[in-house]
Amino acid sequence: RTMSVTLQITKSNVAVLVLSRPEKRNAFNSDVIHELIQCIEHANTLDIRALVLKTEGKHFSAGADLAWMKSMADNNYNDNLADSMQLAKLMQVLAQSPHPTICAVQGAAFGGALGLIACCDIALSKDDAQFCLSEVKLGLIPAVISPYVIKAIGERAARRYFLTAEVFDAHTAKQLGLVHQITGNLETALDNLLQTLIDNGPIAVKAAKALINDVANKEINEELIALTAERIAKIRVSTEGQEGLSAFFDKRPPQWQL
């Protein structure tokens, strides 16, 4: 069996994860899910500046492979549960990556593919991309991806698109907050975004991501206020924080840009 997923580190120290199963519209089955988990877990341990998720061919991903779904329907509840837990693990390792994560979406993104998009920090979309939470059309529900998709688009939008399984375009996806940027040229937009990220303090970027995870949806109370004050105090006295401030006042590039 050939591997459908590759992980490469670029010279600018970015990990690029590519799902290459264009003949199946990059749909995922248990093998693909396993490969994606392994690659993301490995990337999460590396000292890199960002993790990029993209796919080969005309379409980003059709979601779950229907032949695989059909075979799973013949299995019992426990097998299906174990299988679903693997998909849940994939979403979790991507969502909890310590690195900035970016996905580049082209063509169709259906079903479980929206989970991958929602789990990434930043989503870029080709202007002609199409999106759909298609599960209810098949008598299923977008269960495993729901925590991430609802976080991205909000409960109100989820009430419409989970229930109707309508196809929506890139502009609607941007309005909903599923994607951040629409572009005619994905590669150029991705390169520009990566350059912007790489110009920032590498430790600060990771700390900013951890901060969002620790602050989002929390009640603003004494404990949270103390946590945020501690975080900024700690990073101000850090080597990178000191260097960033010195560089700004000296009107020179900081060390990490050299």
HELIX and SHEET records of a PDB file:
HELIX    1   1 PRO A   22  LYS A   24  5                                   3    
HELIX    2   2 SER A   30  THR A   45  1                                  16    
HELIX    3   3 LEU A   66  ALA A   73  1                                   8    
HELIX    4   4 TYR A   77  ALA A   95  1                                  19    
HELIX    5   5 ALA A  113  CYS A  119  1                                   7    
HELIX    6   6 GLU A  135  LEU A  138  5                                   4    
HELIX    7   7 SER A  146  THR A  164  1                                  19    
HELIX    8   8 ALA A  170  LEU A  176  1                                   7    
HELIX    9   9 LEU A  186  ILE A  198  1                                  13    
HELIX   10  10 PRO A  202  VAL A  215  1                                  14    
HELIX   11  11 GLU A  222  ARG A  236  1                                  15    
HELIX   12  12 THR A  239  ASP A  250  1                                  12    
HELIX   13  13 GLN A  255  GLN A  257  5                                   3    
SHEET    1   A 6 VAL A   5  ILE A   9  0                                        
SHEET    2   A 6 VAL A  14  LEU A  19 -1                                        
SHEET    3   A 6 ALA A  50  THR A  55  1                                        
SHEET    4   A 6 THR A 101  VAL A 105  1                                        
SHEET    5   A 6 ILE A 122  LYS A 126  1                                        
SHEET    6   A 6 GLN A 181  THR A 183  1                                        
SHEET    1   B 3 ALA A 108  PHE A 110  0                                        
SHEET    2   B 3 GLN A 130  CYS A 132  1                                        
SHEET    3   B 3 VAL A 167  ASP A 169 -1                                        
END                                                                             
